[in-house]
Amino acid sequence: MQSRSVLAALAFAGTLGMLVPAAGEAQTLRGSPSSVERMYRQARSHALPFYRTPGGVQAAAAEGELVRLSGNSNYRVAGVTYPYALATTRTFVQRLAEQYRDVCGEKLVVTSAMRPSSFRLFNSVDKSVHPAGMAVDIRIPARTRCRTWLRQRLLHLESRGVAEATEERRPPHFHVAVFPGPYRRYIGAGGGESKPAARKHEARTERPAPRSTYRVRSGDSLWSIARRHGTSVERLRAANNLTGTRVKPGQTLAIPAR
Ligand SMILES: [Zn+2]
């Protein structure tokens, strides 16, 4: 386990903004060394301890530094040995699951949460943030519509700089690391649970409404298309999984609802 003072120094560096990814930097769910690095830097910048042993996890849970993911009417945990995470990560799961259930009519499934570093999987990376309680793995939905919604939702949250997500193949899952500080700011001052009214409102406004499509003509830019449809470049990119800002004539774009 890292010494707290070293991590506190790193936390200070984090407040200088050096460790926060630029908005819109990561617009893909493909894993990469830089994606792993971003998650790891976030854990360090928040001075999070990395738990090494099951005993350490139990002690942290007893002290309230980690909370239990118990499932609710919107999500369930399946085959998770250590169903513990940071409180912000649990809040993230609860909110995402509420929206997911709304859209898909089924529960979100969490397949991994805390993994003490002494229990590292053979294919996990050295800089995994599972031992810090930041990350959860989410089962990839079988239904296309639900899968697409979840992908777009995770991309959106990534573009807001509050989480980093990757789509993993073996076994198939979304790996999601939730950045505590940025996420707490994102859901409103005070952190933790949002007020029920605010949650309802968000679920309503952020649910993907029926969308129209637009065929790109020559001379169009993402900016002009966004302006004409009363949306933003950021939302257009998120809705279409675009990594850059270039569009080609003939390309069909999904237009997010206003
Ligand atoms: Zn993972």
Residues whose N, C-alpha, C, O or C-beta is under 5 A from the ligand:
A	BS01	ZN	V136 D137 H175
